[in-house]
Amino acid sequence: MVLALGMALGVAPSASASEASYVDRLESQFPFLTPAQLLPEGHKVCRFVSAGRPVGDAIPMIVKDLAVTVAVAFEISAAAAEELGC
């Protein structure tokens, strides 16, 4: 019922989306990045996506913002999309 209501309103369910799971997922892979770096970047990715751009297009932004490799930026963008619900 809740899922149907969310779909009718055009709102994606976000029960699995959480900042804690996003940070936990990335900290275990990239201990050199802190939650203070990861959370704002994840939310920035979500704003980017909510503006109608594909999540993959956020990779160069992440590379520049955090001075990480493309592979790390890919993981951050994927985690944001999956864990933060963007």
MDTraj code that builds the backbone (N, CA, C; nanometers):
import mdtraj as md
import numpy as np

residues = "MET VAL LEU ALA LEU GLY MET ALA LEU GLY VAL ALA PRO SER ALA SER ALA SER GLU ALA SER TYR VAL ASP ARG LEU GLU SER GLN PHE PRO PHE LEU THR PRO ALA GLN LEU LEU PRO GLU GLY HIS LYS VAL CYS ARG PHE VAL SER ALA GLY ARG PRO VAL GLY ASP ALA ILE PRO MET ILE VAL LYS ASP LEU ALA VAL THR VAL ALA VAL ALA PHE GLU ILE SER ALA ALA ALA ALA GLU GLU LEU GLY CYS".split()
xyz = np.array([
    [0.0816, -0.1187, 0.0000],
    [0.0000, 0.0000, 0.0000],
    [0.0862, 0.1253, 0.0000],
    [0.1883, 0.1296, 0.0872],
    [0.2764, 0.2456, 0.0942],
    [0.3519, 0.2625, -0.0374],
    [0.3998, 0.1514, -0.0930],
    [0.4702, 0.1569, -0.2199],
    [0.3800, 0.2110, -0.3295],
    [0.2568, 0.1643, -0.3338],
    [0.1624, 0.2116, -0.4340],
    [0.1353, 0.3604, -0.4168],
    [0.1212, 0.4051, -0.2933],
    [0.0992, 0.5468, -0.2677],
    [0.2194, 0.6288, -0.3125],
    [0.3388, 0.5814, -0.2808],
    [0.4606, 0.6508, -0.3227],
    [0.4716, 0.6596, -0.4726],
    [0.4364, 0.5503, -0.5403],
    [0.4424, 0.5505, -0.6868],
    [0.3385, 0.6462, -0.7437],
    [0.2199, 0.6493, -0.6835],
    [0.1151, 0.7386, -0.7315],
    [0.1551, 0.8841, -0.7161],
    [0.2321, 0.9133, -0.6114],
    [0.2759, 1.0505, -0.5883],
    [0.4046, 1.0834, -0.6630],
    [0.4644, 0.9831, -0.7269],
    [0.5892, 1.0061, -0.7979],
    [0.7091, 1.0129, -0.7059],
    [0.6962, 0.9542, -0.5887],
    [0.8037, 0.9560, -0.4904],
    [0.8599, 0.8156, -0.4792],
    [0.9908, 0.8038, -0.4933],
    [1.0544, 0.6732, -0.4796],
    [1.0628, 0.6362, -0.3328],
    [1.0410, 0.5096, -0.3005],
    [1.0556, 0.4684, -0.1614],
    [1.2004, 0.4803, -0.1179],
    [1.2227, 0.5255, 0.0056],
    [1.3596, 0.5473, 0.0502],
    [1.3916, 0.4720, 0.1787],
    [1.3223, 0.3626, 0.2024],
    [1.3446, 0.2876, 0.3257],
    [1.4877, 0.2369, 0.3359],
    [1.5487, 0.2014, 0.2229],
    [1.6847, 0.1483, 0.2279],
    [1.7911, 0.2576, 0.2150],
    [1.7479, 0.3767, 0.1852],
    [1.8428, 0.4860, 0.1672],
    [1.8800, 0.5450, 0.3024],
    [2.0094, 0.5476, 0.3321],
    [2.0505, 0.6082, 0.4578],
    [2.1930, 0.6591, 0.4503],
    [2.2151, 0.7677, 0.5188],
    [2.3492, 0.8252, 0.5238],
    [2.4476, 0.7302, 0.5899],
    [2.4035, 0.6620, 0.6945],
    [2.4927, 0.5708, 0.7665],
    [2.5396, 0.4570, 0.6774],
    [2.4490, 0.3979, 0.6016],
    [2.4899, 0.2879, 0.5145],
    [2.5787, 0.3377, 0.4015],
    [2.5525, 0.4594, 0.3533],
    [2.6369, 0.5205, 0.2500],
    [2.7797, 0.5377, 0.3018],
    [2.7931, 0.5978, 0.4186],
    [2.9259, 0.6206, 0.4771],
    [2.9942, 0.4882, 0.5087],
    [2.9222, 0.3951, 0.5700],
    [2.9811, 0.2652, 0.6047],
    [3.0338, 0.1934, 0.4803],
    [2.9542, 0.1941, 0.3763],
    [2.9935, 0.1278, 0.2514],
    [3.1228, 0.1862, 0.1958],
    [3.1339, 0.3171, 0.1971],
    [3.2509, 0.3812, 0.1365],
    [3.3719, 0.3841, 0.2289],
    [3.3499, 0.4036, 0.3577],
    [3.4625, 0.4060, 0.4522],
    [3.5379, 0.2736, 0.4532],
    [3.4652, 0.1642, 0.4387],
    [3.5320, 0.0336, 0.4391],
    [3.6192, 0.0151, 0.3154],
    [3.5803, 0.0753, 0.2044],
    [3.6581, 0.0649, 0.0804],
    [3.7680, 0.1709, 0.0720],
    [3.7381, 0.2891, 0.1226],
    [3.8277, 0.4042, 0.1063],
    [3.8497, 0.4736, 0.2406],
    [3.9289, 0.4139, 0.3286],
    [3.9466, 0.4706, 0.4622],
    [4.0160, 0.6072, 0.4633],
    [4.0712, 0.6484, 0.3514],
    [4.1358, 0.7798, 0.3428],
    [4.0351, 0.8926, 0.3238],
    [3.9083, 0.8588, 0.3016],
    [3.8025, 0.9593, 0.2905],
    [3.7203, 0.9593, 0.4188],
    [3.6927, 1.0768, 0.4693],
    [3.6193, 1.0893, 0.5953],
    [3.4698, 1.1101, 0.5689],
    [3.3875, 1.0836, 0.6705],
    [3.2448, 1.1143, 0.6561],
    [3.2206, 1.2619, 0.6223],
    [3.3062, 1.3500, 0.6739],
    [3.2928, 1.4936, 0.6446],
    [3.3175, 1.5236, 0.4972],
    [3.3895, 1.4378, 0.4288],
    [3.4097, 1.4523, 0.2851],
    [3.3008, 1.3788, 0.2071],
    [3.2683, 1.2590, 0.2535],
    [3.1775, 1.1722, 0.1789],
    [3.0330, 1.2209, 0.1778],
    [2.9819, 1.2621, 0.2922],
    [2.8407, 1.3020, 0.2982],
    [2.8082, 1.4224, 0.2105],
    [2.8838, 1.5312, 0.2196],
    [2.8513, 1.6439, 0.1322],
    [2.8633, 1.6078, -0.0165],
    [2.9613, 1.5246, -0.0482],
    [2.9790, 1.4863, -0.1891],
    [2.8630, 1.3981, -0.2355],
    [2.8190, 1.3078, -0.1500],
    [2.7043, 1.2238, -0.1853],
    [2.5790, 1.3060, -0.2076],
    [2.5577, 1.4043, -0.1212],
    [2.4401, 1.4909, -0.1389],
    [2.4557, 1.5794, -0.2626],
    [2.5771, 1.6158, -0.2936],
    [2.6017, 1.6936, -0.4158],
    [2.5685, 1.6095, -0.5388],
    [2.6054, 1.4818, -0.5349],
    [2.5710, 1.3905, -0.6444],
    [2.4190, 1.3821, -0.6582],
    [2.3498, 1.3725, -0.5470],
    [2.2033, 1.3645, -0.5521],
    [2.1412, 1.4916, -0.6109],
    [2.1940, 1.6063, -0.5747],
    [2.1438, 1.7316, -0.6348],
    [2.1697, 1.7328, -0.7846],
    [2.2847, 1.6847, -0.8250],
    [2.3231, 1.6748, -0.9652],
    [2.2221, 1.5872, -1.0408],
    [2.1916, 1.4718, -0.9827],
    [2.0983, 1.3783, -1.0450],
    [1.9564, 1.4348, -1.0453],
    [1.9167, 1.5007, -0.9371],
    [1.7812, 1.5560, -0.9316],
    [1.7615, 1.6699, -1.0312],
    [1.8718, 1.7244, -1.0807],
    [1.8632, 1.8280, -1.1849],
    [1.8478, 1.7659, -1.3234],
    [1.8358, 1.6314, -1.3268],
    [1.8099, 1.5645, -1.4535],
    [1.9322, 1.5076, -1.5235],
    [2.0441, 1.5061, -1.4565],
    [2.1659, 1.4549, -1.5187],
    [2.1909, 1.3112, -1.4749],
    [2.2514, 1.2314, -1.5619],
    [2.2815, 1.0926, -1.5245],
    [2.3872, 1.0862, -1.4146],
    [2.3716, 0.9894, -1.3244],
    [2.4644, 0.9778, -1.2122],
    [2.6085, 0.9596, -1.2600],
    [2.6289, 0.8914, -1.3708],
    [2.7636, 0.8717, -1.4237],
    [2.8313, 1.0012, -1.4637],
    [2.7534, 1.1007, -1.4986],
    [2.8105, 1.2303, -1.5372],
    [2.8667, 1.3069, -1.4177],
    [2.8388, 1.2602, -1.2968],
    [2.8915, 1.3245, -1.1761],
    [3.0361, 1.2834, -1.1482],
    [3.0848, 1.1812, -1.2158],
    [3.2189, 1.1286, -1.1870],
    [3.3282, 1.2346, -1.2005],
    [3.3343, 1.3124, -1.3088],
    [3.4395, 1.4153, -1.3164],
    [3.4316, 1.5174, -1.2025],
    [3.3110, 1.5510, -1.1591],
    [3.2939, 1.6442, -1.0477],
    [3.3543, 1.5853, -0.9204],
    [3.3276, 1.4575, -0.8952],
    [3.3794, 1.3914, -0.7756],
    [3.5315, 1.3833, -0.7812],
    [3.5855, 1.3489, -0.8972],
    [3.7314, 1.3424, -0.9147],
    [3.7937, 1.4756, -0.8775],
    [3.7349, 1.5823, -0.9260],
    [3.7879, 1.7164, -0.8990],
    [3.7704, 1.7559, -0.7521],
    [3.6509, 1.7336, -0.6984],
    [3.6219, 1.7758, -0.5615],
    [3.7066, 1.7041, -0.4575],
    [3.7256, 1.5731, -0.4743],
    [3.7916, 1.4932, -0.3719],
    [3.9328, 1.4483, -0.4105],
    [3.9775, 1.4855, -0.5308],
    [4.1107, 1.4456, -0.5789],
    [4.1284, 1.2937, -0.5690],
    [4.0323, 1.2214, -0.6268],
    [4.0355, 1.0758, -0.6271],
    [4.0401, 1.0258, -0.7720],
    [4.0621, 0.8969, -0.7868],
    [4.0643, 0.8366, -0.9197],
    [3.9225, 0.8222, -0.9744],
    [3.9136, 0.7943, -1.1022],
    [3.7839, 0.7711, -1.1648],
    [3.7160, 0.6495, -1.1018],
    [3.7923, 0.5470, -1.0702],
    [3.7348, 0.4271, -1.0092],
    [3.6720, 0.4583, -0.8727],
    [3.7392, 0.5384, -0.7927],
    [3.6845, 0.5778, -0.6624],
    [3.5608, 0.6650, -0.6825],
    [3.5678, 0.7580, -0.7751],
    [3.4536, 0.8453, -0.8028],
    [3.3333, 0.7651, -0.8501],
    [3.3583, 0.6625, -0.9296],
    [3.2497, 0.5753, -0.9750],
    [3.1811, 0.5101, -0.8555],
    [3.2589, 0.4582, -0.7626],
    [3.2031, 0.3929, -0.6441],
    [3.1239, 0.4915, -0.5581],
    [3.1739, 0.6126, -0.5455],
    [3.1027, 0.7152, -0.4679],
    [2.9695, 0.7490, -0.5334],
    [2.9700, 0.7655, -0.6659],
    [2.8454, 0.7989, -0.7352],
    [2.7458, 0.6843, -0.7253],
    [2.7927, 0.5604, -0.7389],
    [2.7039, 0.4441, -0.7274],
    [2.6470, 0.4328, -0.5868],
    [2.7306, 0.4537, -0.4861],
    [2.6850, 0.4462, -0.3471],
    [2.5816, 0.5552, -0.3183],
    [2.6045, 0.6746, -0.3693],
    [2.5087, 0.7835, -0.3484],
    [2.3736, 0.7466, -0.4100],
    [2.3780, 0.6959, -0.5312],
    [2.2540, 0.6594, -0.5988],
    [2.1793, 0.5491, -0.5241],
    [2.2520, 0.4510, -0.4736],
    [2.1891, 0.3372, -0.4085],
    [2.1550, 0.3622, -0.2624],
    [2.2459, 0.4215, -0.1893],
    [2.2282, 0.4346, -0.0441],
    [2.1574, 0.5648, -0.0039],
    [2.1771, 0.6713, -0.0811],
    [2.1121, 0.7986, -0.0479],
    [1.9832, 0.8170, -0.1258],
    [1.9561, 0.7250, -0.2174],
    [1.8289, 0.7267, -0.2875],
    [1.8141, 0.8313, -0.3951],
    [1.9241, 0.8738, -0.4552],
    [1.9090, 0.9737, -0.5621],
    [1.9028, 0.9096, -0.6998],
])
top = md.Topology()
chain = top.add_chain()
for i, resn in enumerate(residues, 1):
    res = top.add_residue(resn, chain, resSeq=i)
    for name in ("N", "CA", "C"):
        top.add_atom(name, md.element.get_by_symbol(name[0]), res)
traj = md.Trajectory(xyz[None], top)
